[in-house]
Amino acid sequence: MAVVSSASGLLAMLNEEHPALKLHALHKLNSLVNLFWPEISTSVPTIESLYEDEEFEQRQLAALVVSK
């Protein structure tokens, strides 16, 4: 089993074009937010923009990650 030592790869996925990659990243970030909040917090504006994007289907997940 791989040990996660950084959220940087997942945070980079938030900038990808394909919505499935963004969704995967948000799901993983949601489960890791307690461990990597200092790192994730630098990407709050990016995550908030996903919530504000009415075409992004998982807006509530983006809001959940930011709210933590």
N, C-alpha and C positions, 0 to 999 in steps of 0.2 A: 504494500500500500504506500502510495506517495505521500510525503509530508509537504504541506503547503507552507511556504516561508514568506510569501509575498502575494499581494493582490494585484500587482502591476500588470500581469498578463490579462487578467479579467477586466481591469480598468481600460486597457487598450482596446479590448473587444467592444466597448461601448461606443467607440468611434467608427466601427465598421459599417458598411452600407447595409448588409443583410440583417433584417430584423431578427432572424433566428439566432444569430450570434449575439446580438444585444440581449435577447431574452435569456440565453444560456448564461451569459455573464451576470445578469441581474439575479437569476436563481442562485448561482454560486455565491455571489456577493452577499445575498440575503442570509445565507447560512454561515458566512465567515465574518460578518460585520462586527461582531463582538471582539474578534481577535485582531482585526486590521482596521478599526475605525480611523486611527490617525492617518493612515494611508488613503483610505476610501474618502475621507472628508475633503481631500483636495479635489475630488471629482464631483462634489455635490452639484455644482452648476450643470455639469453634463447630464447627471442623473435627473435633475429637475427638468432639464429640457426634454427628456424622454417623457416625463409626466405631462408636460405642456403640449406635446405633439399629439394632436387628436387622431392622427393616423396610426400611432403606435398602439397595438392592441393590448399591451400589458401595462397600461399607465398606472394602475393601482399598485403593481409590484414595484415600479420605480418610486412611487410615493412611500411605500412601506420601507424600502431600503433607506431613503433619505430621512425618514422619521426616526430611525433608530439612532 
